[in-house]
């Protein structure tokens, strides 16, 4: 009781001080100045209200977060801004106060409002821009509002009439013209407008404005401001990259803001004809006096059981009765009448099903006022995707038998030409999920191939913009030595640098501006030739690029020197030497190389072992042999068998990584296009159970069941290309330990958690045990839908070179993991209570994805 009385007495004392100071506070003649800066996470915060406590005297911070204010000898400054925790600091004996505001990071999507009402069309949220505090300091904004009758001539509240601030007394307005009024509380108004709204805000709608908003052709109340179900939400409001000022130095643009009730940060960058640059920032804040907001996870996994939140806000003085409703896919699930004085929060249980849900929370007043939000919840499948498929190039009479796996239905597709097959591979490379420098270069090559193909087919190519964007990305992702590594800021690597240079040269041949510094590249490549530790497999490609760059060097001495450098070469290095010699002086192919050819069960030809060394494997070796045979000439029969080998290796539907895909495409595509064009006259007989289908027109697609085996009989001398595949999700994947063993757990402090608590940060630990040295390792770490990221750091431990934060997972890339144990962490903030499915964390070799390890599926509870 004593504590309560003391708190109550303090409140009354502050109230008395406030009321007295609003009328009689005056700075002494010997007032001094205090200045400082307000920051958050090291960045300046603009528009922070700086008030002398218990007065309406204050200022706001400028675009750099600085402020300056005259103060008496003693007192307390209050620093407040929406979205931050307020701070109060004594001024006694201080001349400079630096303030570090803390964001309410654990708050649930805090609503930011401004006290000026709304001017909107049917789906527009109103906005106001705060650009400076000039003329604000020392001016009295008005009296503390206890209600409408509390305003007087000496200390007036801020008036907003039909959406516009006006410099008038309330008594100057004709009461008969007023349709409605709303009053914002002083503390809320001050946090938004700073000192000028220290006595609150009165929002006035005139009868004329109200009538204009509901025209004769529109229905009421749907057309009135606030009577909308807001559905358009975005993190970016607008982008105007090419505005020009008029003769008065002003530029303007009209924009319809998204429906978010939030604080928009606006940035303006100006450049003069003399290349002078200036920048300014401002806040654009959206507002509704009575609003309904819906708060839910950013995504869900099928089967998740979550509690979503509906929040009704009332910024007026009077409490009111509202009808709230919660809807799923347009169907009302819950409704109730609620009383709202300041705010009201309800939770609603939702079970994630399908691929998405539309959730809505609405409120409605008896007079017809309505507001609400509808948000789409993206739902990811539970478990992992499993692909079962086959690709076959049938050149002669053939019989193929294939057994589907249980689960999803089978898609059977047949083509009479190889071109659609290769176009599919080009699209696969371009649309690949990740974009390391190798993949960017491969995507660039893929689009350039597509561009040439479209030109030969006389089709309109519409992706020049994407080509320029990739070139720009490559130029921005160089390593410190101006070359290229696996990811930006990683150490440069020869094979990736050469791959990028080759792609940029190809783009230059098609008249794209690449920004490639040829002199620098030549110097680097010549330098690399002198480096003894560099392998021949890296130096020979350097010589090839130097030839493309028209370097003025003698290539034969370099080649002879490399040939003598090592006494023993791998088969790949031997082929590389011979291939380069062929470039300088075409010679017949040695019989010793022809004798090393191998054949598949389909009679197709290849060289090398079916291994997983990055370069010395059957794909890379056969690519080199193809070039050697083609340069020598007279080997078309062998080349055709090699092309069929590459197509045979695509039996899973794609080649095994983007690098190999693009190397194969650029090697065999020109020759495939030179083959005579025809419409295949071969026929297929497709059998499954009692179903028999004869196919002679291509392309042909059919859906088949997964219960019975499939038999395909091909007759005719012209090739047919078959693809059968199944994509299904395994909802209960088992743990896999092979090259990698993966396990994960949640930690707070020193405690390992089985259940998470909403609002308390946790760290997701992922342990990876590597059984043998592995290069180019990728980790995919799913996160629970009920959590958001606490922070998004980039770690450099464990040879980590890149990290990407997605909606539902974190992807981590390590240049190398030697045999041993490694730990990776992800910071999370549990926010929504419920029971969530956590898909398996997985580690794999990016370029040889058959080597992987993963967890089983888990369940995470948030209380």
C-alpha positions in Angstrom: 0.0 0.0 0.0 2.8 2.4 0.9 4.5 1.7 -2.4 1.2 2.3 -4.2 0.6 5.6 -2.4 4.1 6.8 -3.2 3.7 6.0 -6.9 0.3 7.6 -6.9 1.6 10.8 -5.2 4.5 11.0 -7.7 2.0 10.8 -10.5 -0.1 13.6 -9.0 3.0 15.7 -8.4 4.1 15.3 -12.0 0.6 16.2 -13.2 0.5 19.4 -11.1 4.0 20.3 -12.4 2.9 19.7 -15.9 -0.2 21.8 -15.7 1.6 24.7 -13.9 4.6 24.7 -16.3 2.4 24.6 -19.4 1.2 28.1 -18.4 4.0 29.7 -16.5 7.4 28.0 -17.4 10.0 30.5 -18.7 13.6 30.0 -19.3 15.9 32.1 -17.0 18.0 34.9 -18.6 21.1 32.9 -17.9 19.9 29.8 -19.6 22.6 27.6 -21.1 22.7 25.3 -24.1 23.0 21.5 -24.1 23.7 19.7 -27.4 24.3 16.1 -28.4 23.4 13.3 -30.7 20.9 10.5 -30.6 21.8 7.2 -32.1 20.6 3.6 -32.3 22.9 0.8 -33.2 25.5 3.4 -34.2 23.2 5.2 -36.6 21.6 8.6 -36.1 17.9 8.8 -35.3 16.0 11.6 -36.9 12.9 13.2 -35.4 13.5 12.2 -31.8 11.5 14.4 -29.4 13.7 16.1 -26.8 11.6 17.6 -24.0 12.4 19.3 -20.7 10.3 17.0 -18.5 7.0 18.4 -17.2 7.1 21.2 -19.8 6.1 21.5 -23.4 9.5 23.1 -24.1 11.7 21.1 -26.5 13.1 20.3 -29.9 13.6 17.4 -32.2 16.8 15.9 -33.7 17.9 16.7 -37.2 18.7 14.4 -40.1 22.0 13.5 -38.5 20.5 12.9 -35.1 21.9 16.1 -33.6 20.0 18.5 -31.3 20.6 21.7 -29.4 18.4 23.2 -26.7 18.6 25.9 -24.0 17.9 24.6 -20.5 18.0 25.8 -16.9 20.7 24.7 -14.4 18.7 21.7 -13.3 16.1 19.4 -14.8 15.6 16.3 -16.8 15.5 15.8 -20.6 13.2 13.2 -22.0 14.2 11.6 -25.3 11.3 9.7 -27.0 10.5 8.4 -30.4 8.1 5.8 -31.6 9.6 2.4 -31.8 12.3 3.1 -29.2 12.4 2.9 -25.4 12.3 6.5 -24.0 15.1 7.7 -21.9 15.3 10.4 -19.2 18.7 12.0 -18.4 19.5 14.7 -15.8 21.1 17.8 -17.3 22.8 19.1 -14.1 26.4 19.9 -14.8 26.3 18.7 -18.4 27.0 20.4 -21.7 26.8 17.5 -24.1 24.6 14.4 -23.8 25.0 11.5 -26.2 21.9 9.2 -26.2 21.7 5.7 -27.4 18.1 4.6 -27.9 17.2 1.0 -27.7 14.6 -0.4 -30.1 11.7 -2.4 -28.8 13.0 -5.4 -30.6 10.8 -7.8 -28.6 7.7 -5.8 -29.2 5.2 -7.2 -31.6 5.2 -5.1 -34.8 4.7 -1.9 -32.8 2.2 0.4 -34.6 3.5 3.8 -35.4 0.9 6.6 -35.9 0.7 10.3 -36.6 -1.9 12.6 -35.3 -3.2 14.2 -38.4 -6.1 12.0 -39.6 -6.1 10.3 -43.0 -6.6 11.5 -46.5 -7.1 8.4 -48.6 -8.8 7.0 -51.5 -10.5 3.7 -51.1 -7.3 1.7 -50.4 -4.9 4.5 -49.5 -3.2 5.0 -46.1 -2.6 8.7 -45.3 0.8 10.1 -44.7 2.8 13.1 -43.5 6.4 14.1 -44.0 8.5 15.6 -41.1 11.5 17.3 -42.6 12.9 19.7 -40.1 12.5 21.4 -36.7 13.2 25.0 -37.9 11.2 27.5 -35.8 10.2 24.8 -33.3 12.4 25.4 -30.4 11.1 27.6 -27.6 7.6 28.0 -29.2 4.6 27.0 -27.1 2.5 24.4 -28.8 -0.6 24.6 -26.5 -2.1 23.5 -23.2 -2.4 19.9 -21.9 -5.7 18.6 -23.3 -8.1 17.2 -20.8 -10.8 17.1 -23.4 -12.0 19.5 -26.1 -13.0 22.1 -23.5 -9.4 22.2 -22.2 -8.1 24.3 -25.0 -7.6 28.0 -24.6 -6.2 30.9 -26.5 -2.8 31.1 -24.9 -1.9 27.4 -25.1 -3.6 25.6 -28.0 -3.4 22.0 -29.2 -2.3 21.1 -32.7 -5.3 21.2 -35.0 -5.7 18.9 -38.0 -8.6 19.9 -40.3 -9.5 17.5 -43.1 -6.1 16.0 -43.0 -4.1 19.2 -42.9 -2.4 21.0 -39.9 -3.8 24.5 -39.5 -2.5 27.4 -37.4 -5.8 28.4 -35.9 -7.6 28.5 -32.6 -10.4 26.0 -32.0 -12.7 28.9 -31.4 -12.1 30.2 -34.9 -13.8 27.2 -36.5 -17.6 27.2 -37.2 -19.0 24.5 -35.0 -21.9 24.0 -37.5 -19.3 22.9 -40.2 -17.8 20.2 -38.0 -18.8 16.6 -38.8 -16.7 14.9 -36.2 -13.7 15.3 -33.9 -11.1 13.0 -32.4 -8.6 13.8 -29.7 -5.1 12.2 -29.5 -3.6 11.9 -26.1 -0.7 14.2 -25.3 1.9 11.5 -24.7 1.1 9.8 -28.0 1.0 13.1 -30.0 4.4 14.2 -28.5 6.1 11.0 -29.4 5.0 11.6 -33.0 5.2 15.3 -33.5 7.7 16.3 -30.8 7.3 19.5 -28.8 4.7 21.2 -31.0 2.2 18.5 -30.1 3.0 18.4 -26.4 -0.6 19.4 -25.6 -2.1 16.8 -27.9 -3.8 16.9 -31.3 -7.4 17.5 -32.2 -8.4 15.8 -35.5 -11.4 17.5 -37.2 -13.4 16.3 -40.2 -15.7 18.9 -41.7 -19.1 18.1 -43.2 -17.9 19.3 -46.6 -15.0 16.8 -46.5 -17.1 14.0 -45.2 -19.7 14.6 -48.0 -16.9 14.7 -50.7 -15.6 11.3 -49.5 -19.0 9.6 -50.0 -20.2 10.6 -53.5 -23.5 9.7 -55.0 -22.0 6.8 -57.0 -20.3 5.3 -54.0 -21.7 3.2 -51.3 -21.3 4.1 -47.7 -19.6 3.1 -45.5 -17.2 1.1 -47.7 -15.9 4.2 -49.6 -15.2 6.3 -46.4 -11.7 6.5 -45.0 -11.0 3.7 -42.7 -13.7 1.4 -44.1 -11.3 -0.8 -45.9 -9.8 -4.3 -45.5 -6.1 -3.5 -46.0 -4.3 -6.1 -48.0 -1.4 -4.4 -49.8 1.7 -4.6 -47.6 5.3 -4.0 -48.6 8.7 -3.2 -47.1 9.4 -0.7 -49.9 6.9 2.2 -50.5 8.3 3.8 -53.6 11.4 4.4 -55.8 11.8 7.4 -58.1 15.3 7.2 -59.7 15.0 10.0 -62.2 13.2 13.0 -60.8 14.3 16.5 -62.0 13.9 19.8 -60.2 11.9 22.7 -61.7 13.1 26.3 -62.0 12.6 26.8 -58.2 14.7 23.8 -57.3 11.7 21.6 -56.4 10.8 18.1 -57.5 7.7 16.2 -56.6 6.0 12.9 -57.3 2.7 11.3 -56.5 2.7 7.9 -54.7 0.2 5.5 -53.3 1.7 4.1 -50.1 1.2 0.4 -49.1 -1.4 -0.3 -46.4 1.1 -0.7 -43.6 0.5 1.4 -40.5 4.1 2.2 -39.9 7.0 4.7 -40.0 8.4 5.0 -43.5 12.0 6.2 -43.8 12.4 8.4 -46.9 15.7 9.2 -48.5 16.4 11.8 -51.2 19.7 11.9 -53.1 20.3 14.9 -55.4 23.1 15.4 -58.0 23.7 18.6 -59.8 25.1 19.1 -63.3 28.4 19.9 -61.7 28.3 16.5 -60.0 27.7 18.0 -56.5 25.9 15.5 -54.4 23.5 16.1 -51.5 21.3 13.8 -49.4 18.4 14.3 -47.0 16.1 12.0 -45.1 12.7 12.3 -43.6 10.0 10.2 -41.9 6.6 9.5 -43.5 4.3 8.1 -40.9 0.9 6.5 -41.6 -2.0 6.8 -39.1 -5.5 5.6 -38.2 -7.2 6.8 -35.0 -9.0 3.5 -34.7 -7.3 0.5 -36.3 -7.1 -3.2 -36.4 -3.8 -5.0 -37.1 -3.0 -8.6 -37.6 0.3 -10.1 -36.4 1.4 -13.5 -37.6 4.6 -15.4 -38.5 6.3 -14.6 -41.8 5.7 -18.2 -43.0 4.6 -21.6 -41.7 5.4 -25.2 -42.2 2.5 -27.6 -43.0 1.0 -28.9 -39.7 2.3 -25.9 -37.6 -0.1 -25.0 -34.8 0.2 -21.3 -34.0 -1.4 -18.5 -32.2 -1.8 -15.4 -34.3 -2.7 -12.0 -32.8 -5.3 -9.5 -33.6 -4.8 -6.0 -32.1 -7.4 -3.2 -31.9 -6.1 0.3 -31.2 -7.9 3.4 -30.0 -6.0 6.6 -29.9 -8.9 8.7 -28.7 -10.0 9.5 -25.2 -13.3 7.7 -25.1 -13.6 4.0 -24.8 -15.9 2.3 -27.4 -17.6 -0.9 -28.3 -16.4 -2.7 -31.4 -17.2 -6.0 -33.1 -14.0 -7.9 -33.9 -13.9 -10.8 -36.4 -11.2 -13.3 -37.4 -11.4 -14.9 -40.8 -9.5 -17.8 -42.5 -9.8 -17.9 -46.3 -12.7 -15.5 -46.2 -14.7 -17.7 -43.6 -15.4 -16.1 -40.2 -13.9 -18.3 -37.5 -14.5 -16.1 -34.5 -16.4 -12.9 -33.7 -17.1 -11.0 -30.4 -18.0 -7.6 -29.1 -15.1 -6.0 -27.3 -14.7 -2.8 -25.3 -11.6 -0.8 -26.3 -10.2 2.1 -24.3 -6.6 2.1 -25.5 -6.0 -1.4 -27.0 -7.3 -4.9 -27.1 -5.3 -8.0 -28.1 -6.8 -11.4 -28.8 -5.1 -14.6 -30.0 -6.6 -17.0 -32.5 -5.4 -20.6 -33.1 -4.5 -21.6 -36.6 -3.3 -24.9 -38.1 -1.2 -24.5 -41.3 -2.6 -26.5 -44.2 -2.3 -26.3 -48.0 0.3 -24.1 -49.6 -1.1 -20.8 -48.2 -3.8 -19.2 -46.0 -5.5 -15.8 -46.1 -6.0 -14.6 -42.5 -8.0 -11.5 -41.7 -8.7 -9.5 -38.5 -11.4 -6.8 -38.6 -13.2 -4.4 -36.3 -16.5 -2.5 -36.8 -18.2 0.3 -34.9 -21.9 0.7 -34.6 -21.9 3.7 -36.9 -20.4 1.7 -39.7 -16.7 2.6 -39.2 -14.7 -0.5 -40.3 -11.0 -1.4 -40.4 -8.9 -4.5 -40.8 -6.0 -6.3 -42.3 -5.8 -9.4 -44.5 -2.5 -11.1 -44.8 -1.3 -14.1 -46.8 0.6 -16.8 -44.9 3.0 -18.8 -47.1 3.1 -22.5 -46.1 6.2 -24.6 -46.8 5.8 -28.4 -47.0 6.8 -30.5 -44.0 9.9 -32.6 -44.6 12.2 -32.7 -47.6 11.7 -33.0 -51.4 12.7 -36.3 -53.0 13.1 -36.5 -56.8 12.9 -39.7 -58.7 13.4 -39.6 -62.4 15.1 -40.6 -65.6 16.3 -39.0 -68.8 17.1 -41.1 -71.9 18.2 -40.2 -75.4 16.9 -43.0 -77.7 18.6 -43.0 -81.1 17.8 -46.4 -82.3 15.1 -49.1 -81.6 15.1 -49.4 -77.9 13.1 -50.6 -74.9 13.2 -48.8 -71.6 11.7 -50.1 -68.3 11.2 -47.9 -65.3 9.7 -48.5 -61.8 8.2 -45.4 -60.1 8.5 -44.9 -56.4 5.5 -44.6 -54.2 4.1 -41.1 -53.5 3.4 -38.6 -56.2 2.1 -39.3 -59.8 4.6 -39.7 -62.6 5.1 -37.1 -65.4 6.1 -38.7 -68.7 7.5 -36.3 -71.4 8.8 -37.0 -74.9 10.6 -34.6 -77.3 11.4 -35.2 -80.9 14.2 -32.6 -80.8 17.1 -32.0 -78.4 16.7 -28.2 -78.5 13.8 -28.1 -75.9 15.9 -30.3 -73.6 18.9 -28.0 -73.7 16.6 -24.9 -73.3 15.3 -26.5 -70.2 18.8 -26.9 -68.9 19.6 -23.2 -69.7 16.6 -22.1 -67.7 17.6 -24.4 -64.8 21.0 -22.8 -64.6 19.6 -19.3 -64.8 16.9 -19.9 -62.1 19.2 -21.7 -59.7 18.5 -20.6 -56.1 22.0 -19.3 -55.2 24.3 -16.9 -56.8 27.9 -17.3 -55.9 30.4 -15.9 -58.4 30.7 -19.2 -60.3 26.9 -19.4 -60.5 26.6 -15.8 -61.6 29.1 -16.4 -64.4 27.2 -19.6 -65.3 23.9 -17.7 -65.3 25.4 -15.0 -67.5 26.7 -17.6 -70.0 23.3 -19.3 -69.9 21.5 -16.1 -70.8 24.0 -15.3 -73.6 23.4 -18.7 -75.0 19.7 -18.2 -74.9 20.1 -14.8 -76.6 22.0 -16.4 -79.5 19.4 -19.2 -79.7 16.5 -16.7 -79.9 18.3 -14.8 -82.6 18.7 -17.9 -84.7 15.1 -18.8 -84.1 14.0 -15.2 -84.9 12.4 -14.9 -81.5 12.3 -11.7 -79.4 14.8 -11.9 -76.4 13.7 -9.8 -73.5 16.3 -10.4 -70.8 19.1 -7.9 -71.7 18.3 -6.2 -68.5 19.0 -9.4 -66.5 22.3 -9.7 -68.4 23.3 -6.2 -67.4 22.3 -6.9 -63.8 24.4 -10.0 -63.6 27.4 -8.1 -65.0 26.9 -5.4 -62.4 26.8 -8.1 -59.6 30.0 -9.7 -60.8 31.8 -6.3 -60.9 30.6 -5.7 -57.3 31.6 -9.0 -55.9 35.4 -9.0 -56.5 37.9 -10.0 -53.9 40.3 -7.6 -52.4 42.8 -8.3 -55.2 40.2 -7.3 -57.8 39.7 -10.9 -58.9 37.0 -13.3 -58.0 36.5 -15.9 -55.3 33.6 -18.2 -54.5 31.7 -15.4 -52.8 32.2 -11.7 -52.4 34.9 -10.8 -49.9 36.3 -14.4 -50.0 39.8 -15.2 -51.2 40.2 -15.2 -55.0 40.4 -18.5 -56.8 41.9 -19.1 -60.2 39.3 -21.4 -61.7 36.5 -19.0 -60.6 38.3 -15.9 -61.9 38.9 -17.6 -65.2 35.2 -18.7 -65.4 34.1 -15.1 -64.7 36.5 -13.6 -67.2 35.4 -16.0 -69.9 31.7 -15.1 -69.2 32.5 -11.3 -69.4 34.4 -11.7 -72.6 31.4 -13.6 -74.1 29.1 -10.7 -73.0 31.5 -8.2 -74.6 31.3 -10.1 -77.9 27.5 -9.5 -77.8 28.1 -5.8 -77.3 27.4 -5.5 -73.6 29.5 -3.1 -71.5 31.4 -5.3 -69.0 33.8 -3.0 -67.3 36.5 -5.7 -67.6 40.0 -4.3 -67.1 41.8 -6.3 -69.7 45.2 -4.9 -68.7 44.8 -5.9 -65.1 43.5 -9.3 -66.1 46.5 -9.9 -68.4 48.9 -8.9 -65.6 47.2 -11.2 -63.2 47.2 -14.2 -65.6 50.9 -13.8 -66.5 51.8 -13.5 -62.9 49.9 -16.7 -62.1 51.9 -18.6 -64.7 55.1 -17.8 -62.7 53.7 -19.1 -59.5 55.4 -22.5 -58.9 52.7 -23.9 -56.5 49.9 -23.4 -59.1 48.9 -26.6 -60.8 49.0 -27.1 -64.5 45.2 -27.6 -64.4 45.0 -23.9 -63.4 47.7 -22.5 -65.5 46.5 -23.9 -68.8 43.1 -22.3 -68.6 45.0 -19.0 -67.8 46.9 -19.4 -71.1 43.6 -20.0 -72.9 42.1 -16.7 -71.5 45.3 -14.8 -72.4 44.8 -15.9 -76.0 41.3 -14.6 -75.8 42.6 -11.3 -74.4 45.1 -11.1 -77.3 48.0 -11.0 -74.9 51.3 -10.3 -76.7 53.2 -13.3 -75.2 54.9 -16.3 -76.8 52.7 -19.2 -75.9 54.9 -22.1 -77.1 57.7 -21.5 -74.6 55.1 -21.3 -71.8 53.5 -24.5 -72.8 56.9 -26.3 -73.1 57.8 -25.0 -69.7 54.6 -26.3 -68.1 55.0 -29.7 -69.8 58.4 -30.1 -68.0 57.3 -28.7 -64.7 56.1 -32.0 -63.2 57.2 -35.5 -64.1 53.8 -37.0 -63.3 50.5 -35.5 -64.5 46.9 -36.5 -63.7 44.9 -37.6 -66.8 43.1 -34.3 -66.7 46.4 -32.4 -66.8 47.7 -34.6 -69.7 44.5 -33.9 -71.6 44.8 -30.2 -70.8 48.3 -30.0 -72.2 47.3 -31.8 -75.4 44.2 -29.7 -75.9 46.3 -26.5 -75.7 48.8 -27.9 -78.1 45.9 -28.5 -80.5 45.0 -24.9 -80.2 48.5 -23.8 -81.2 49.0 -26.5 -83.9 46.3 -28.9 -84.8 47.6 -32.5 -84.8 46.1 -36.0 -85.1 44.8 -37.4 -81.9 47.3 -39.8 -80.3 46.2 -43.5 -80.5 47.0 -43.8 -76.9 44.2 -41.4 -76.0 41.7 -43.2 -78.2 42.6 -46.5 -76.6 41.5 -45.1 -73.2 37.9 -44.5 -74.2 35.2 -46.3 -72.3 31.6 -47.2 -73.2 28.4 -47.0 -71.2 25.7 -49.8 -71.4 24.1 -47.7 -74.2 27.3 -47.7 -76.2 28.1 -44.1 -75.6 31.8 -43.0 -75.2 33.6 -41.2 -72.4 37.1 -40.9 -70.8 38.2 -41.0 -67.2 36.8 -42.4 -63.9 33.3 -41.8 -62.6 34.8 -40.0 -59.6 34.1 -36.8 -57.6 37.4 -35.0 -57.9 36.6 -31.5 -58.9 38.5 -31.5 -62.2 39.8 -35.0 -62.7 36.5 -36.8 -63.4 34.8 -38.4 -66.4 32.8 -35.2 -67.2 35.8 -32.8 -67.3 38.0 -35.3 -69.0 35.4 -36.1 -71.7 34.8 -32.4 -72.3 38.6 -32.0 -73.0 38.6 -35.0 -75.3 35.6 -33.6 -77.2 37.6 -30.4 -77.9 40.7 -32.4 -78.9 38.8 -34.6 -81.3 36.8 -31.6 -82.8 40.0 -29.6 -83.3 41.7 -32.5 -85.0 38.8 -33.0 -87.4 37.3 -36.1 -89.0 35.9 -37.5 -85.8 32.2 -36.8 -86.2 31.1 -40.3 -85.3 33.0 -40.2 -82.1 31.8 -36.7 -81.3 28.2 -37.9 -81.7 28.7 -40.7 -79.3 30.3 -38.3 -76.8 27.3 -35.9 -77.1 25.0 -38.9 -76.4 27.1 -39.7 -73.3 26.6 -36.2 -71.9 22.8 -36.5 -72.6 22.9 -39.9 -70.9 24.6 -38.3 -67.8 21.6 -36.1 -67.5 19.4 -39.1 -66.6 18.3 -37.5 -63.3 16.8 -34.5 -65.2 19.8 -32.2 -65.0 23.5 -32.3 -64.8 24.9 -32.4 -61.3 25.9 -28.7 -60.8 25.7 -25.4 -62.6 29.4 -25.4 -63.5 29.3 -28.7 -65.3 25.9 -27.8 -66.9 27.3 -24.6 -68.6 30.6 -26.3 -69.7 28.6 -29.1 -71.4 26.2 -26.7 -73.0 28.8 -24.4 -74.4 30.8 -27.4 -75.7 28.1 -29.4 -77.5 25.3 -26.9 -78.1 26.8 -25.4 -81.3 27.3 -28.8 -82.9 23.8 -30.0 -81.9 22.3 -26.9 -83.6 24.3 -27.7 -86.7 22.6 -31.1 -87.0 19.8 -31.3 -89.6 16.5 -30.1 -88.3 13.6 -32.6 -88.6 10.4 -33.6 -87.0 10.9 -37.0 -85.5 9.1 -39.8 -87.4 9.9 -42.4 -84.7 7.1 -43.8 -82.7 6.8 -44.7 -79.0 4.6 -47.4 -77.5 4.0 -46.6 -73.8 2.7 -49.3 -71.6 1.6 -49.2 -67.9 -0.7 -52.0 -66.7 -3.7 -52.2 -69.1 -3.0 -48.8 -70.5 -1.3 -48.6 -74.0 -0.5 -45.3 -75.7 1.1 -44.9 -79.1 3.0 -41.6 -79.6 4.1 -40.1 -82.9 3.5 -36.4 -82.4 6.0 -34.4 -80.3 6.3 -32.9 -77.8 4.1 -35.3 -75.8 3.2 -35.2 -72.0 1.2 -37.6 -70.0 0.5 -38.2 -66.3 0.9 -41.8 -65.1 0.2 -43.6 -61.8 3.0 -44.5 -59.4 1.8 -48.1 -58.7 2.8 -50.0 -61.8 6.1 -50.2 -63.8 6.4 -48.2 -67.1 7.6 -49.8 -70.3 8.6 -47.7 -73.4 9.3 -49.2 -76.8 10.9 -46.9 -79.4 10.9 -47.7 -83.1 12.4 -45.6 -85.9 15.8 -44.2 -86.9 15.4 -40.7 -85.6 16.1 -39.8 -81.9 13.5 -39.3 -79.2 14.3 -37.8 -75.9 12.4 -39.1 -72.8 12.0 -37.6 -69.4 10.1 -39.2 -66.5 10.1 -37.8 -63.1 8.4 -37.6 -59.7 8.7 -34.8 -57.2 7.3 -35.5 -53.8 7.8 -34.4 -50.2 8.7 -36.9 -47.6 6.9 -35.6 -44.5 8.9 -37.8 -42.1 12.5 -37.8 -43.3 15.0 -40.0 -41.4 18.3 -38.8 -40.2 21.2 -39.5 -42.7 24.8 -39.7 -41.6 27.4 -40.2 -44.3 30.0 -37.7 -45.4 28.3 -35.3 -42.9 26.6 -36.0 -39.6 24.3 -33.0 -38.6 22.6 -32.3 -35.2 21.0 -29.2 -33.7 19.8 -27.8 -30.4 18.6 -24.5 -28.8 20.6 -22.6 -26.2 20.0 -19.6 -24.0 23.0 -18.6 -21.8 24.4 -22.0 -20.7 21.1 -23.9 -20.8 19.9 -26.2 -23.5 16.2 -25.8 -24.1 13.5 -28.2 -25.0 10.8 -25.5 -25.0 11.3 -21.9 -26.1 9.7 -18.9 -24.4 8.2 -16.1 -26.5 10.2 -12.8 -26.1 13.4 -14.5 -24.8 16.2 -14.7 -27.4 17.8 -18.1 -28.1 20.6 -19.4 -30.2 20.2 -22.3 -32.6 23.4 -24.4 -32.6 24.1 -26.8 -35.5 27.0 -29.3 -35.1 28.5 -30.8 -38.3 30.8 -33.8 -38.1 32.8 -34.2 -41.3 34.1 -37.7 -42.0 36.5 -36.7 -44.8 37.9 -33.4 -46.2 35.2 -31.6 -48.2 35.4 -28.5 -50.4 32.6 -26.0 -51.2 30.3 -27.1 -48.5 26.7 -25.7 -48.1 24.6 -25.8 -44.9 20.9 -25.3 -45.0 19.5 -24.6 -41.6 15.7 -24.2 -41.3 14.3 -22.0 -38.6 11.0 -22.4 -36.7 8.1 -20.3 -38.1 7.3 -18.9 -34.7 10.7 -17.2 -34.5 12.2 -14.2 -36.2 15.9 -13.5 -36.6 17.5 -11.9 -33.5 20.4 -10.6 -35.7 21.9 -11.5 -39.0 25.7 -11.6 -38.6 28.2 -12.9 -41.1 30.6 -15.3 -39.4 34.1 -16.0 -40.7 34.7 -19.1 -38.5 35.0 -22.6 -39.9 36.1 -21.2 -43.3 32.6 -19.6 -43.7 32.7 -17.2 -46.7 29.0 -16.4 -47.2 25.7 -16.5 -45.3 22.2 -15.8 -46.6 19.1 -15.3 -44.5 15.9 -16.5 -46.1 12.3 -16.4 -44.9 12.4 -20.0 -43.7 16.1 -21.0 -43.5 19.7 -19.8 -43.3 22.2 -21.0 -45.9 25.9 -21.0 -45.0 28.7 -21.6 -47.4 32.2 -22.8 -46.3 35.1 -23.0 -48.8 36.5 -26.1 -47.1 35.8 -28.3 -44.1 38.5 -30.7 -43.2 37.8 -33.9 -41.3 36.5 -32.9 -37.8 33.7 -31.3 -35.9 32.2 -27.8 -36.5 29.6 -25.6 -34.8 27.4 -23.0 -36.5 25.0 -20.6 -34.7 21.8 -18.7 -35.7 20.3 -16.0 -33.4 16.6 -16.2 -33.0 13.8 -14.4 -31.2 10.7 -16.6 -30.4 7.6 -14.5 -30.9 4.5 -16.5 -31.5 3.4 -19.3 -29.2 2.5 -22.6 -30.7 3.8 -26.0 -31.9 6.1 -25.8 -34.9 7.7 -28.3 -37.3 11.4 -27.8 -37.8 12.6 -29.3 -41.1 15.9 -31.1 -41.2 19.2 -29.2 -41.2 21.4 -30.4 -44.0 25.0 -30.3 -45.0 26.2 -31.1 -48.6 28.9 -30.5 -51.1 27.5 -27.9 -53.5 29.1 -29.4 -56.6 28.6 -33.0 -55.7 25.2 -33.0 -53.9 25.1 -36.8 -53.6 27.5 -36.3 -50.6 25.3 -35.0 -47.8 24.0 -35.5 -44.3 20.9 -34.3 -42.5 18.8 -34.5 -39.4 15.4 -35.9 -39.0 12.4 -33.7 -38.6 11.8 -32.0 -35.2 9.0 -30.3 -33.3 9.6 -27.0 -31.5 7.2 -25.7 -28.8 7.0 -22.0 -28.0 5.2 -21.0 -24.8 
